[in-house]
Amino acid sequence: MKFFLTIFLFIPLILFGQSNIEEIINQEFEKGHFNGTILYFDGKQTQKISKGFSNIQFNVEIDDKTRFPIASVTKLFTSLAIIQLQEKGLIDFKDRIEKFIPNIAEECKSITIQDLIIHHSGLENEPIKAVVNKYSIDDYIKEFVKKSSNDTLKFNYNNVDFVLLSKIIEIVTSKPFSKSIEDLIIKPLKLENTGFVSENEIIKNLAYGYHNYSFGEGNKDEPLFNDRRYISNYFGAGGIYSTTEDLQKLLLAIKDNKLISEKSKVQYLLKPQVDEYVDWLSGKPTFGFYFDDKANVYRRSGNIDGFNAEIIVNKNFDKILIILCNTDSANLLNLANKIYLKNKNYR
């Protein structure tokens, strides 16, 4: 399968810039390990490289207008909204979820908002049924919010936690979750290519997803399969689409304290909330990121079948890497480390 390469250089990069990043992407592409777009920002200069197809069946090339579902990077938006509501005095991170969802199962009533954000709720992971059939947010909560039988586990990454946070945001703002995020984040920052996936709408320039679960271990001749999940069922856990440019705007807005205060940024977004390094996420959980103290960077990743995303930023948000893909043929963690950390053997 032949792919199309587009390179957008806003300002030529020097040293570890155009040639280095392009070389890495070309190497991965030739092995069949990349189909997507990358944005690298060093504080002054920006480079974007796009390669492959947003729709393989019809040979629609990825370009600077292509929108990608960003999977769990959505959790960053949800976390920022929760911090905003806390700053306004509308919630407290120690609030129990029964305050907002009184009909929640008895064993779940004592779970706090903070427990949900850092995945210490003890809730079960959602089954595949939760995303292969369409559910409203209320039906999702009724059907899939259950305590795990392994409740001794401190950290358990799951999407149910952030679906509950989505519902809490709805209750507090008296608006649908998507409208709340639009009003709190998307519209103020003028993120014109960011929104919520809806299977009932035709969304212009939205990439199709393809998967084979190879994650950098396959070859370019292996077949890819069409994604079939209801992405809208992920709500605040994974329901947003965006572009690298819009995500860069989001990160720079965090840098400039346009969404939350400097105090909140330092106390919640940058500070690990527990001293617990999660190996497969390469970091300790904050309210929105995972702090990698080994590399002194902040990470946020996402994966829903073919849609994969990886973000690495430094503490000052002046060195940014964003990768968005619509196939799972890449090992994005390794690829991001090669580009950002300049160390092919980092992991």
N, C-alpha and C positions, 0 to 999 in steps of 0.2 A: 504494500500500500504506500503510495507516494503522498507526501504532505507538502504543504505550502509554508514558506518561511517569510514572515514580515518582521522587519526590525525598525523600531521607532527610536530615534535618538534625539531627545529634546536638546541636550547639550552634550557634546562629545565628552566621554570620560577618559581619564588617563590612568596610568598605573593599572590597578585592578579594575578595569572598566570594560569597554566594549569588547576587545579581543578576548579577554579572559572569560567573561561570562558567555559570550557567543560560542567560544570553543567548548565550554562545559555542556551547554545546551545541545550543540551539534553532536557531541559524543553520545549524550543520552538519547537523542533522537535517532541516531543511526542504529542504536541497539534496540529501538522500539520502546523506549522508556520515558517518552515525554510527548504530551499533546496539550498545549495550554499557553499561558502567558506569564511573564515575569516582570516585575518592576523593582529596580534597585535604586535607592536614593542615598547619597553619601552626605547629605546636609546642604549641599549646594547644587549638585548635578543629578539628573535623573536619566535612567536608561530603561527602556521597555523593549522586550523581545517577545514576539508571539510566533508560535509555530504549530501548524496542524489545522484541523478542521473543527468548527463548532457543530457542524452536522456532516457526518461522514457519508451518509447515504446520498446526499445531494452536493457533496464537495463544496460546502460553504466554509470559506476560510475564516479562521480566527483573526480579528483585527481589533483596533482600539475601541470599537463600539460593542464588542462581544461581552455579554453579561453572563456571569457564572453563578449558579447556586454555591454558596460559600460554606455550607454544612455547619460545623460547630463554631466557626468564626462568628456565627450569629450570637453565640453566648456572650461575646464581648459587648454587643449592642444591648443585650438584656441586662448584663451586669452594670453597664453604664446607666441604664434607665433606673435600675434599683438604687444605685448610689444617688442619682438625682432626686428620687422620691425621699430618700433618707435626709438629704440636705434640706429639703423643703419641710421636714418634720412630719411627713405623711406616713412614714413607717419607721421602725427601728429594726436593726439587723437581728436583735434578740427576740423579736415578735414571733410567737408560735403561729403556725399556719392555720390553726383552728380559728384564729381571730378573723381571718379573711374567708376561709372555706369551712364553715362550722359543721357541715355534713361530711367532712372527711372521715375516713375510717378511724376508729378509736385509737388504734395502735400508732397512728400517724399524727395525732393532734399535737404532740409535744415537739415535733420537728420545727426548727427555727428557720428563718430566712437565710441566716448565715450557713446553716447546715446544708441548705439546698445549693447555695452558690459554690461552696467548696466540696460538694459531693460527700458530705458526712451524714446524709439523711438516713442511711441504712435501708433505702428503698431498693426494690428489685429493678433490674434492667428490664426495659420494655421488650416484649416478644416481637418477632417479625410480623405477627398479626397486626400490630399497632401501626404499621406503615404500608401494608398491602391492601388494606381496606380503608375507606374514608371515615374519619371520626371528627366530630366537633370537639372543641377543647373540653367541654363538660363531660361528654361521653368518654373521651380519652381518660380523664381523671377518674371517673367512676369505674372504668374497666381495668386500668393498668396501674393505679397507685396502690402498691402493696408493700408491706415490710418484707425484707429479705429474710429467709430462714437463717442466713449467715450474718446475723446482725452484729457480730463481733468485729466485722471488717470495718476499719475506720474510714478508708477512702474507697468509694465505689463509683466510678465514673458512669453516669447514665443520663439519658435524655429526659426521663421523667422529672428529675429535679427542676429542670428549666422549663418544662411545660407547666409545672406548678407555679414557678415564678412568673410565667406569662399570665396565668390566671390572676395572681395577686396584683399584677400591674393593671389588669383589666378592672378589678374590683376597686382599686385605689383611685384610678383615673376616671372611672365610669365610661370607659371607651373600649372598643375592641382592641386587642393587643397590637395589631398591626397599625391602627390609627394612633395609638399611644407612642409607638416608636417613631412613626412619621413626625408627630408633633414635637417629640422630645429631642430627636437626633437628626432624622433625614432632612426635614424641611429647614431647620435652622442652619444646617451645614450645606444646604443646596446640593445634596447628593442625588443628582438627576438620573443616575443609572443604578440606583439602589431601590429595592422594594421587596415585596413578599411573593414567593412563588404561589401561583394559583392554577390548579389543573383545569379550571373552568374558563381561563382566559388565555388568549394568545398574547404572549409577552414578546415584544419586538427585540430581536437580537439575543434572545436567550439561548445559550448553548444546550445541546442535547447531551445526555450522559451515557457513557459506555463503560462496561466493567468486565474484567476476567479474573480479578483478585490476584494479579501477579506481583504488584508492588515492587517493580524493579528486578524481578527474578525471571521474567519471561523474555520472549523475543518478538520482533516486529511481525512475524508471520502468524502468531497466535491469534485466534479469533476474539473479537470483542462482542459483548452482548448488550442490548438496549437496557437501560435502567427502567424499572417499573414501579418504584416506590412513590407513595404520596408524600412528596417533600413538604407540602403544606401541613401535614400532620405533626411535623416537628416543632411548629410554632417558634417559641423563643429559644429552642435548642438547636434549630438548624433550618429554619424556613426562609431565610433571606437570600436574595441574589444581589450581586454587586459587580464592580470592576476593580482592577488594581488602582486606578486613579481615584475612585471614590474612597477606597479603603485607605489610601495615602492621605486623603483629606481628613478622614476620621482620625487617623493617628496624629496628624499635625494639629488637629483641633484639641486632642488630649494634651499634646505638648504645650499648647498655648492656653490651656485651662478654659476653653470655650464651652465645654460640656459639664465639667465638674471642677471644683476648686482645687488649688494646689495642695491644700491640706488633705482633702479626700483622695487625691491622686497618690500622694505619698503614703498615706495611712492604709489605703485599701487596694488600689490598683497596682502599686509597686511593691508593697510589703507582703511577703508570704504570710498567710494567716495561720499556717501550721508548719512546724519544722518537719516536713514529710516530703522527701524527694520521690516523685513518681517516675520510675525509670522509663516507662514507655512514652511518657509525655515530656520527658527530659526537663523536669522542673518541679518546684514547690508551688502549690496553688495560691494565687492571689485572687482578688475579685475581678477576674477577667483574663488573666494571663497565667503562665507557669514560669516562675523565675528559675533560670538555669544558672545556679551559682558557680558551676564549673566553667562556664563560658562567659558569665556575667552579662547575660542577655535575657530578654523576655520573649516567650513563645506563645503562639496561639495557632492551633491546627484544627482541621476538620476533615471528615470523610463520610460521605454517604454514597455508597457504590462507586460510580465513576467520578463523582464530584469530590475533588480533593483540594485542600487549601493549606498553605503554610505561611505564617508570618513570624519574622524575627525582628525585634527592635532592641535598641539599647535604652538605658535609663533616661537619656535626654531626648529620645525620640528624634534624633537627628541622623541616625543611620537605620534605614528601613529596607527590608526585603519582603516582598509579597509575591507568592506564587499561587496561581489558580489553574486548575486542570479539570478537564471533563472526561478523562479516563483515569483508571487506577493503575496504569502501567508503570508509573514512576514511584520510586521511593523518595517521597518529597523531603523527609527528614534528612536523609543523606545528601540530597541535592541542595537543600537550603544550607546545610553546613559547609558544603564545598564552596558555595558562592559567598556566603556571609562571613564564615570563619576562615576561609582560604586554606582549609585543611581537609584534604580528601580522606584522611584517616581519622577524623575526629571521632566517629562512632563506627 
